[in-house]
Amino acid sequence: MERPAFTLGVEEEFQIIDPDTRQLRSHVQQILEEGRLVLKEKVKPEMHQSVVEIGTGICKNIQEVRADVGEMRTEIIRLSKKNGMRVASAGTHPFSNWADQKIFPDPRYDSVVEEMQQLARANLIFGLHVHVGIKDRALAFQIMNEALYFLPHLLALSTNSPFWLGRNTGLKSFRTKVFDRFPRTGMPEYFETPAEFDEFVRILVGTNSIDNGKKIWWDVRPHPFFETIEFRVCDVPMRLDETVTLAALFQAICVKLYKLRLQNLGFRRYRRALILENKWRAARYGIEGKLIDFGKETEVPFKSLVAEMLEFVDDVVDELGSRREVEAVNWILENGTGADRQLRVYEASGGDLKKVVDYICEETRYGLPIETPLTRTAS
């Protein structure tokens, strides 16, 4: 079996912010016009005009991911500033109302709104998608099935959406619950072969449920047009460094699962319903709670499971050149996820959500070659 390339592709969805009101602004068209001259197909709109998405090219390693995402974040922030706007990277906006946002004029989005109605209009959320290149479809499904176990772990590390419509939701990833209202979202079931999945898609297309596989929005899916599996479970993180760490972890997990197969070993699969229990815990508590260790049938502090996950991938990170990026997960454990840091600013400011938005905007710029210095850090 030819070793897959395990290339990476990363997509991030950003908020366009009015610097005076700190509200979301339906301003993407002005940014897109100039952005496409510089970033070409790497920048595109989403359904709401207050959202802009950037996507990398095909990256051979995690260093290329860092360079590509850093360049695109820098350019989007520059273009937004030129248009009198700011950019924020968080899974939800702390207080803007979805009802005030305009829908981007595009037949694809029109059809989604027509079908989903208010669910589509209210789906004002911002995610991180990580593609891992695996050309062999049969192998891709095997790895996808086994990688399901780790999705709650990565969600917990990415949690960055504690607020919704001006309220502290009590969840670290409220974005997850907003998206759950859509059909064909959440944790997929197991597909043993590509043919099984193709038959599933054929039935949905044939019954006018979907027009193609892009309307399957699971937490991980075989991409309908690229030779990748696409991990979609995460909130978009605030910092470039956090995005790079999550992408490195997804890649390392896939490579480790592949390596086990070469040794005629497999990773034990658990019931989808059990993994959903861990996903709920991850969305609710982030890294501060406990997940279930299904093998031991007991609750385990999340930070202990991260140590196990780092040990699991330890023998592949050097060949991938990603040890530093993977081990940077410890920064998240020490400083908190985006949700934890948002909540700290909220509490320190006496509940001032505008200060939370300012903080998100500053963190979104962290580590980028932008001339204006940061005024606040995460400490």
Rosetta blueprint (number, residue, H / E / L):
1 M L
2 E L
3 R L
4 P L
5 A L
6 F L
7 T L
8 L E
9 G E
10 V E
11 E E
12 E E
13 E E
14 F E
15 Q E
16 I E
17 I E
18 D L
19 P L
20 D L
21 T L
22 R L
23 Q L
24 L E
25 R L
26 S L
27 H L
28 V H
29 Q H
30 Q H
31 I H
32 L H
33 E H
34 E H
35 G H
36 R H
37 L H
38 V H
39 L H
40 K H
41 E H
42 K H
43 V E
44 K E
45 P E
46 E L
47 M L
48 H E
49 Q L
50 S L
51 V E
52 V E
53 E E
54 I E
55 G E
56 T L
57 G L
58 I L
59 C E
60 K L
61 N L
62 I H
63 Q H
64 E H
65 V H
66 R H
67 A H
68 D H
69 V H
70 G H
71 E H
72 M H
73 R H
74 T H
75 E H
76 I H
77 I H
78 R H
79 L H
80 S H
81 K H
82 K H
83 N L
84 G L
85 M L
86 R E
87 V E
88 A E
89 S L
90 A L
91 G L
92 T L
93 H L
94 P L
95 F L
96 S L
97 N L
98 W H
99 A H
100 D H
101 Q L
102 K L
103 I E
104 F L
105 P L
106 D L
107 P H
108 R H
109 Y H
110 D H
111 S H
112 V H
113 V H
114 E H
115 E H
116 M H
117 Q L
118 Q H
119 L H
120 A H
121 R H
122 A L
123 N L
124 L L
125 I L
126 F L
127 G E
128 L E
129 H E
130 V E
131 H E
132 V E
133 G E
134 I L
135 K L
136 D L
137 R H
138 A H
139 L H
140 A H
141 F H
142 Q H
143 I H
144 M H
145 N H
146 E H
147 A H
148 L H
149 Y H
150 F H
151 L H
152 P H
153 H H
154 L H
155 L H
156 A H
157 L H
158 S H
159 T L
160 N L
161 S E
162 P L
163 F E
164 W E
165 L L
166 G L
167 R E
168 N E
169 T L
170 G L
171 L L
172 K L
173 S E
174 F H
175 R H
176 T H
177 K H
178 V H
179 F H
180 D L
181 R L
182 F L
183 P L
184 R L
185 T E
186 G E
187 M L
188 P L
189 E L
190 Y L
191 F L
192 E L
193 T L
194 P H
195 A H
196 E H
197 F H
198 D H
199 E H
200 F H
201 V H
202 R H
203 I H
204 L H
205 V H
206 G H
207 T L
208 N L
209 S L
210 I L
211 D L
212 N L
213 G H
214 K H
215 K H
216 I L
217 W E
218 W E
219 D L
220 V E
221 R E
222 P E
223 H L
224 P L
225 F L
226 F L
227 E L
228 T E
229 I E
230 E E
231 F E
232 R E
233 V E
234 C E
235 D E
236 V L
237 P L
238 M L
239 R L
240 L H
241 D H
242 E H
243 T H
244 V H
245 T H
246 L H
247 A H
248 A H
249 L H
250 F H
251 Q H
252 A H
253 I H
254 C H
255 V H
256 K H
257 L H
258 Y H
259 K H
260 L H
261 R H
262 L H
263 Q L
264 N L
265 L L
266 G L
267 F L
268 R L
269 R L
270 Y L
271 R L
272 R H
273 A H
274 L H
275 I H
276 L H
277 E H
278 N H
279 K H
280 W H
281 R H
282 A H
283 A H
284 R H
285 Y H
286 G H
287 I H
288 E H
289 G L
290 K E
291 L E
292 I E
293 D E
294 F L
295 G L
296 K L
297 E L
298 T E
299 E E
300 V E
301 P E
302 F H
303 K H
304 S H
305 L H
306 V H
307 A H
308 E H
309 M H
310 L H
311 E H
312 F H
313 V H
314 D H
315 D H
316 V H
317 V H
318 D H
319 E H
320 L H
321 G L
322 S L
323 R H
324 R H
325 E H
326 V H
327 E H
328 A L
329 V H
330 N H
331 W H
332 I H
333 L H
334 E H
335 N H
336 G L
337 T L
338 G H
339 A H
340 D H
341 R H
342 Q H
343 L H
344 R H
345 V H
346 Y H
347 E H
348 A H
349 S L
350 G L
351 G L
352 D L
353 L H
354 K H
355 K H
356 V H
357 V H
358 D H
359 Y H
360 I H
361 C H
362 E H
363 E H
364 T H
365 R H
366 Y L
367 G L
368 L L
369 P L
370 I L
371 E L
372 T L
373 P L
374 L L
375 T L
376 R L
377 T L
378 A L
379 S L
